[in-house]
Amino acid sequence: MLIQHFQKENIDTKLTFKKKGQKSPVNFIFVVKGEKTIIQSPHMRTTKLDLTDLDEGYISEAKLLHTTLIHPKLSEKVFAIAKNYDLKISIDLESQIAERGWSKLKKMILKADILIPNKEGAKMITKCNTSEEAAKNLIEKGIPLIIITLGKKGALVTTEESQYRIPAYNIENIIDTTGAGDAFNGAFSVAYWIKNFTLEKSVKYANAAAALKIQNLGARTGMPNEPKLLQFLKDNEKEL
């Protein structure tokens, strides 16, 4: 079912493997007044690619590698491939990964061209009290660009030269925030690395994708296509 859905969206699935004797991770998500609580499947740790599954030739043709660092050995291997072919590296750092600690993650995180943590992940990995402090700390460690997602408060953008917030769009009918961060990451990656939008325009594009997503129940149900996203931006351009 999932593979068919991806193919319908014109996503290449030839490197999506079915593993005999393994179970697909299925998370249970409880939504109360739009906010989510996730019970995560233990199969997320055990059902994974093998190092031999990685296709160096396929990876070499990419422009960007985006990952969540769930599986360290796989991440290290694919980072090495990415660096060999000058791919940009983007990392989504959530709190359940950040809790592993800086000492275990720094080797991989410092290879990122951009780090996009949520606010809890950023504070956890740096042991800072605020998102602003956490972002500056990560910049000082050597990461060139940090975007911390702040939910309904938008996104905090930090570089060596500046730090500023880009507010979220005002959505009254929030149904389900599940997948909002993924919508943000995907849309930002396309806008900034593929379409070569400015940093500010890319974050607004990503905020718009998240805003559309949260108006529907389900992790993927509300993911917008580009025409819908561009229309939303046109309709709301005066808001920001």
N, C-alpha and C positions, 0 to 999 in steps of 0.2 A: 504494500500500500504506500509506504513512504517513498520507495523508489519511483513508483508511478507518479506520485505527486511532484517529485523533483523533476522528472522528465517532462511533465506538463509545463513546468516553469523554464524549460530549456536549459536545465542544469546537466552537465556531463556527469553521468553516474558510472562510467566504465571502471573507475577505481573505487567504487563502493562494493565491498566484498561481503558475501554471506559466509559466515564462519560456522562450520559444522560443529555441533556439540556446545555451541555458545548461545547465550541468551541476549537479546537486545535490551539495553537499559530502558526501563519505563519509569519515569518519575510521576509521583502523585502530587498534584498542585491544588491547594485550597485557596480559594479567592474570597475575601471578605471585604466588601466596600471597595472593590477595585485593587486592593493590595494582596500580594500573594505570599504563601508559605509553601516551600517545596520539601517534600520527602524524597530524597535522592536515592536512586537505585544503586545497590552495591555492585551491580554488573558494569557500572561506568568505569570501575577500576580494573575489572578482569576481562571484559570484552573489548579488545583493542586490536589495532594493526600490529603485525610483526615488523621488525626492522627490514626484513626481506621484501615486504609488501611495498615499500616506498619506491616509487618510479622516478629516478633522478632526471631522466629525459623529460618527463611530463612536468615535473616541478620547475625545471630550467626555463620553460616557456612562459612561466607566470610573471606578473609584474609585482605582485605582493603576496606575502605569506602572512596569514592571520591565524592566530592560535590562542588557546586558553591555558596551555601548559599542564593539562591534566596528567599526561603521561610523560615524565621527564626524559627517559631514554629516547623515546620517539622524537620529542621536541629537540633534543640536542643533535640528533642525526639530521633532521630536516633543516635545522638552523645552519648546520655545516654546509649542506647542499645549497641553501639559499645564499649564503655568503659567497660561495664559489661562483655563483652566477649573478651576483650584484642585485639580488631581489631585495626589496624593502621588506622589513619585518614589523608586524603590528601585533601587539599582545593585549588581550582582554584579561585583566587580572581581577578575579572575584575573590571574596573573602575566604572561601573554603580552600583556595590555592594559596592565598597570601599567608594563611596561618602556618604554612610550612616554614616560614621565616626567611629573612633576607639572605642569610648565609647559604641556604640551600638553593635559593632561586637567583641570586645575583649574577651568576655566570651566564644564564640565559637572558635575564631581563636587560642586562647591559648591552646586549646585542640588538635591542629593539630600536627602530627608527621612531616609533611612537608607542607609548604605553597608554592604554585606555582602561583604567581601573574604575570600579564603582567606588563610592566614597568610603565604604567600610574596608574594602580591599586596600585602598591607598593608605588609610590610617593604620591598618594592621601591619602592613609591610614596613612602614617607617616608624611606627610607634609614636606618631604625632597626634595631637588632639583635634586639629582642624584640617579640612581639605586643602586650604591654602598653604599651611605649613607642610603638609605631606607632599604636595606638588613641588614646592621649592626644594624640599629635601631630595626628591627624586631627580630633579634637574641638576642639583649639586653633585649627585652620584654619577652623572654623565649621560643621562637619557635626554635627547634633544627636544622632545615634544611630549607633553603630558596633557591628556584631556580626561578629567575626572567627571563621570556622569553623576548627576545629583538628583535624578528623578524629576519631580515637579518644579525643582529650582533650576533646571537647565543643566548647563555644562560649564566647568571651570577649565579654561585654556591657559596653559603655562609654558613659556619658553624661557630662554636665558634673558631675553630682553623685556618680557612683559608678562603680566598675569591679569586676566579679566574673565568675567562671566558672560555667557550668552544665555538669556532666559529661555525657558521652555514656552511653548505656545499654550495659551489658556484653554484647556479642555474641560468643559463642565461634565460631560457624560463619560466618565472614566469607568470602563467595564472590567478591564483585566490588564494589569501591568506586565503579565508574563510575556517575555520576549521583547520587551521594549528596548532593553540594552542591546540585544542582538540586532534589532532593527536599526538602532543608532549606529552600531559598529559597521554593519553591512553598507548602509547608505553613506556613511562618512568615507569608508574605504573607496567606494566607487567615485564619489564626488572629488575627493582630494587626490587620490593616487591615479585614477583612470581618466577622469574628466578634467583634472588640473584646475579645479576651482580654487579660489583663495581659501585660506584657513577659516576665516569667519563665515564665508558663504557655505563651506562644506559642513560646518557645525550646524548652521541653520537648516541645511538640507537634511542632516541626520536627525535633528530635533523634530522636523516635520514628519519624518518616517515613523519615529517613536510615537508622536502625537496621533497619527492615524492608527497605528497598531493598537493602542490602549483603548480604543473605542469598540473593540470586538473581543468576544470571549474565545480564549484559546491561544496557544503559543504562536501559531502561524496563520490563524484565520484572518487577522487584520493586516498582515504584511502587505503594504501597498505596491502596486506597480508604478512605473515612472510617470505615466500620464496623470494618474491620480495624485501622485506626490507633487508634481509641478503645478497642478491646478490648486492644490491646497496652499502652496507657497504664494501663488498669485492672489488667492482670495485673502490671505493673511499677511501680506507683505507690509501693511501699515502697522500691524500689531507690534512688531519689533522696531 
